[in-house]
Amino acid sequence: MIELIYSDLCNGCGQCVAVCPTNVLAANAQGTPLIADQQACQTCFMCELYCTSDALYVDPDAEHLRHPDPVAVREAGLLGQYRRDSGWDEWAQDPRHQNEHWRMDGIFALARDLHSNAIRE
């Protein structure tokens, strides 16, 4: 579940807000993201994948908030780990990492549809 946004690392691009299939994130008046509906987070890691600044931390526990220590997360090297391990962006040419996210397209589409239908009801 999305837990942390590091405003000192965020470049304000808005990609994390745009790619979230359940509208967990929203942009504030300055254009930087904020967690608007944490309980709607499906732990899909899309926001982390698209954050080239590595300014977000999604905890792998999809059921419970953990409230991790922001300093400990940063010091443990967890920022950007999902992008790195997924072979995303600058990691795409690294043979240790393989991008297999194309397999998730149907799941992400389903999540967007379910969320859109829930809003309409």
ZITA-V50551 format. One record per residue. N is the residue number from 0. PHI is phi in degrees with one decimal (NA if undefined). OMEGA is omega in radians with two decimals (none if undefined). D_LAST is the distance of its C-alpha to the last C-alpha in Angstrom with 2 decimals. Layout:
<<N & PHI & OMEGA & D_LAST> <N & PHI & OMEGA & D_LAST>>
This chain:
<<0 & NA & 3.12 & 24.73> <1 & -57.3 & -3.09 & 25.34> <2 & -122.0 & -2.97 & 27.97> <3 & -135.6 & 2.97 & 30.17> <4 & -125.7 & -3.13 & 30.49> <5 & -94.9 & -3.06 & 34.12> <6 & -64.3 & 3.13 & 34.31> <7 & -71.6 & 3.11 & 37.99> <8 & -99.3 & -3.05 & 37.26> <9 & -66.0 & 3.10 & 34.20> <10 & -98.9 & 3.08 & 35.14> <11 & 74.0 & -3.08 & 31.95> <12 & -69.9 & 3.11 & 31.17> <13 & 82.8 & -3.13 & 27.38> <14 & -61.2 & -3.13 & 27.19> <15 & -61.8 & 3.11 & 25.58> <16 & -66.8 & -3.07 & 22.68> <17 & -67.2 & -3.04 & 22.38> <18 & -91.4 & -3.10 & 22.48> <19 & -65.9 & -3.08 & 20.15> <20 & -71.9 & -3.11 & 17.43> <21 & -121.5 & 3.07 & 15.09> <22 & 54.7 & 3.10 & 16.13> <23 & -70.2 & -3.09 & 18.24> <24 & -101.0 & 3.06 & 20.89> <25 & -139.2 & 3.10 & 21.16> <26 & -91.5 & 3.07 & 24.34> <27 & -83.9 & -3.07 & 26.22> <28 & -61.0 & 3.13 & 28.38> <29 & -87.1 & 3.13 & 31.12> <30 & 89.6 & 3.11 & 28.94> <31 & -90.5 & -3.05 & 29.26> <32 & -75.2 & 2.98 & 26.38> <33 & -139.1 & 3.14 & 25.12> <34 & -81.6 & -3.06 & 22.96> <35 & -94.0 & -3.09 & 19.74> <36 & -147.9 & -3.03 & 17.65> <37 & -56.6 & -3.10 & 20.29> <38 & -67.2 & 3.11 & 18.47> <39 & -81.6 & -3.11 & 16.12> <40 & -64.3 & 3.13 & 19.40> <41 & -100.6 & 3.12 & 20.01> <42 & 57.5 & 3.13 & 23.68> <43 & -84.9 & 3.10 & 23.81> <44 & 69.6 & 3.13 & 26.51> <45 & -59.1 & -3.14 & 25.47> <46 & -61.0 & 3.11 & 26.00> <47 & -65.2 & -3.12 & 29.44> <48 & -60.8 & -3.06 & 30.34> <49 & -89.7 & 3.14 & 29.82> <50 & -88.5 & -3.12 & 31.45> <51 & -70.4 & 3.10 & 35.02> <52 & -89.8 & -3.08 & 36.08> <53 & 52.8 & -3.07 & 35.16> <54 & -99.0 & -3.09 & 33.65> <55 & -122.0 & 3.00 & 30.84> <56 & -129.9 & 3.04 & 31.09> <57 & -107.3 & 3.10 & 28.54> <58 & -75.4 & -3.10 & 29.80> <59 & -66.8 & 3.11 & 29.69> <60 & -76.6 & -3.09 & 28.36> <61 & -82.1 & -3.04 & 24.65> <62 & -102.5 & -2.99 & 24.25> <63 & -130.5 & 2.99 & 26.22> <64 & -73.0 & -3.12 & 27.06> <65 & -111.1 & -3.11 & 30.77> <66 & 52.2 & -3.12 & 31.66> <67 & -68.0 & 3.09 & 34.42> <68 & -72.5 & -3.10 & 37.34> <69 & -57.5 & 3.14 & 36.90> <70 & -67.9 & 3.14 & 40.65> <71 & -63.7 & 3.11 & 40.92> <72 & -61.4 & -3.13 & 38.16> <73 & -63.0 & -3.10 & 39.97> <74 & -66.3 & 3.13 & 43.39> <75 & -78.1 & 3.13 & 42.35> <76 & 75.2 & -3.10 & 41.50> <77 & -80.6 & 3.13 & 37.88> <78 & -69.4 & -3.13 & 36.60> <79 & 83.7 & -3.10 & 36.20> <80 & -61.3 & -3.11 & 37.00> <81 & -66.2 & 3.08 & 34.00> <82 & -61.4 & -3.12 & 34.78> <83 & -63.0 & -3.10 & 38.41> <84 & -66.9 & -3.13 & 37.97> <85 & -92.5 & -3.13 & 35.65> <86 & 66.5 & -3.05 & 38.23> <87 & -97.7 & 3.07 & 36.05> <88 & 51.7 & -3.04 & 37.55> <89 & -65.7 & 3.13 & 41.04> <90 & -94.5 & -3.03 & 41.16> <91 & -61.9 & -3.11 & 40.61> <92 & -91.8 & -3.14 & 44.35> <93 & -81.8 & -3.07 & 45.12> <94 & -65.7 & 3.10 & 45.98> <95 & -76.4 & -3.07 & 45.00> <96 & -124.1 & -3.09 & 41.32> <97 & -126.9 & -3.12 & 39.39> <98 & -84.5 & -3.14 & 36.08> <99 & -119.7 & -3.04 & 34.02> <100 & -70.8 & 3.09 & 30.51> <101 & -57.5 & -3.13 & 30.24> <102 & -69.3 & -3.07 & 29.51> <103 & -93.5 & -3.07 & 26.17> <104 & -51.3 & -3.12 & 24.67> <105 & -64.3 & 3.14 & 22.68> <106 & -68.0 & 3.13 & 21.29> <107 & -65.4 & 3.10 & 20.26> <108 & -63.4 & 3.10 & 18.58> <109 & -61.7 & 3.13 & 16.62> <110 & -61.7 & 3.11 & 15.59> <111 & -62.6 & -3.14 & 14.47> <112 & -64.3 & 3.14 & 12.43> <113 & -62.1 & -3.14 & 10.77> <114 & -66.4 & 3.13 & 10.11> <115 & -62.4 & 3.12 & 8.89> <116 & -65.5 & 3.14 & 6.37> <117 & -65.6 & 3.12 & 5.28> <118 & -66.6 & -3.12 & 5.50> <119 & -67.7 & -3.09 & 3.81> <120 & -81.0 & none & 0.00>>
